[in-house]
């Protein structure tokens, strides 16, 4: 959530701009940019296609000075967030495994789903609703066959360390459930940026959504974020990928179709 995290800054270098005609970060250019504010690590803004944030470390030196970027403070804040994410992932993973074991032992209620990870992120959550059509700008490789299969749509970006750490998990899930699950990675970055990232290697279907149309339709507000869609096209999970362990998916995919 941006609310509560954004702190407008002042600078001895000069007052930070409140508006920018364009903002270029890597290969992506935002237009009609209205600055909302900045934290130690990130710049928050609205643009012609919605709302966004970028790491201050990826901005031009001039903008970094205007927003008082301190690389040491930013690195410390990022490390703290990584540590908190690891703790969160551990708690979630342990909880999911426990749910899976209970369900597989036949202790789940008769009329309830095998496991429930209902995590309504916002009032726009798609849980229990039909997923948006998987329409992308370009497939990086062969378009996968989706009919009759569950789909794990993973929204990611090559510059995100958390996304990079999730790629091996998505590779593993695609290999483990190749007959009944398709993992599809979707990024708003341009193709050359994806191609530049050689490690970790992507071993699942990958697509571009540079105008963020699919992520907007899915109400994605942060990455990494995944949608687990059943073969009927209904979203069964929406949120952080840490919850979707191999144990959870094995149990979920083995349950009878509703």
Secondary structure, DSSP 8 states (H G I E B T S, - for coil): --TTT-B----TT----SEEEEEEETTEEEEEEEEEEE-SSEEEEEETTEEEEEEGGGS-HHHHHHTT--HHHHHHHHHHHHHHHHHHHHHHHHHHHHHHHHHHTT-S-TTS-SS------STT--TTSB------SEESSS----TTSEEEEEEE-TT-HHHHHHHHHHHHHHHHTTTTEEEEEEESS-HHHHHH--SS---SEEEE-TT-HHHHHTT--SSSEEEEE-TTSBEEEEE-GGG--HHHHHHHHHS---
